[in-house]
Amino acid sequence: MASLAEAEAAAAKTGYPLVLKPRGLGASEGVVQVDDASGLADGYRDASSASHPGVPTYERGVLVEEYLDGPEISVDGYVCRGRYQAMFVAHKQVGLAPFFEETEHVVVAADPLLDDRELMDMLAAAHRALGVDGAITHTEVKFTSRGPRIVEVNAGWAATSFRTSAGWRRAWTRRPSRHASPPAPGRSRGPPGGSASGSGSATRRRTAG
């Protein structure tokens, strides 16, 4: 959207609650939830004014998206010769509502979601539909009350690199975050230690080897 008026028109079709997102940023900077029409102007201002050094801006710089409830994960994988292969799953935790500030991503090497056939089939179908091949991707998924939904598929790795090790390795950024435990064994569809409702910026990522 290039203006508040365009955002209002899109919101009338999308319905509330909804999510406003800067088109050109990453790590959920400037992403904000809007619960009703009274908050749209403030939300549009927050999303349209968000910026990051070195990242280009766009004339139509704000996306209006359907709000999806439930916990969120991201899946980094690759497509080779038409076959999609997930490499690891990150359970995202967020805070500072109505923004989606990413406070922690928890990765476990043996995450049961890597063997979740419904999830893997959905990811493979999405990559086929997009015509992706010979590429690494980062896909964000919400486990909503209506079933799993893909938020977006991006080219390349996650914004903050995961590193593998024997044991725990922590990659810290500027802001500390609360402790979270790895997922319990078995079929787990939520982030370990709490639910997530969207996506933010400064992050601690933790990997279990």
Secondary structure as UniProt FT lines:
FT   HELIX           4..14
FT   STRAND          18..22
FT   TURN            27..30
FT   STRAND          32..34
FT   HELIX           37..39
FT   HELIX           40..49
FT   TURN            53..54
FT   STRAND          62..66
FT   STRAND          72..80
FT   TURN            81..82
FT   STRAND          83..95
FT   TURN            97..98
FT   STRAND          101..108
FT   TURN            109..110
FT   HELIX           112..115
FT   HELIX           117..130
FT   STRAND          135..144
FT   TURN            145..146
FT   STRAND          147..155
FT   STRAND          168..171
FT   TURN            192..193
FT   STRAND          204..208
//
